[in-house]
Amino acid sequence: MRAQHAEGDKSSYLHQSRRRSLYDSTKDDFLTKFKSLLDSMTVQEATKGHRLVDVLDDLFSKTWIYARHLALMLECFVQYGYYRQTPYFGTYRVELVIHLYPRVIDLHNFELVMSVLSPYEAACVTCRIGFLRVFNPCKPEGAWELDLSRHEERLIVKMLCMLGIYEPGNNFLHASFRWSRDVEALPGWELVRFLILFLSLFPLMFMMIWSVV
């Protein structure tokens, strides 16, 4: 009985060793081919960027990451990441953010990711995943330009107004309000307690806020 048990353990160990050896050889072959792809002079730079996004997406599709990890990937993804996949949807760095956003577990620190993006890339990310997924009411610092005709931007304006009213100190600097983007701001506009009601009555206004909290 003990001999049979020992033979079973030995065969299981050999099977696992063979699987591990096969996995290692497959991984080495993939890394060799991928390195040759990146070193190739005939492959376009945009193609390399696209392939890098696919590899990173597949690598982190079954694990969780922090916002600082994604920010570090973006800082390293410079040589091929700034190429644009399409004229209006952003660079390959934007594609990486869109693919790995569901894997980030500390979205309250997502400003670490936004801070390493260019203004064009940050605008593309905000447009594609939405203002409410980027905005953190616990960290509202920065410049905000919001259109009240859009529901999610309207909610952010209400949050900023509530913070500006109830948080101590002067939290709004250079705040302005206008009916549309191509007209001058209303003179003498100030943040008051009745602004929340005012926003509910007039939904098609445009607001520009610089918030320093």
Secondary structure, 3 states (H helix, E strand, C coil): CHHHHHHHHHHHHHHHHHHHHHHHHHHHHHHHHHHHHHHCCCCCHHHHHHHHHHHHHHHCCCCCECHHHHHHHHHHCCCCCCCECCCCCCEHHHHHHHHHHHHECCHHHCHHHHHCCCHHHHHHHHHHHCHHHHCCCCCCCEEEEEECCCHHHHHHHHHHHHHHHHCCCCCECCCEEECCCCCCCCCCCCCCCCHHHHHHHCCCCEEEEEECC
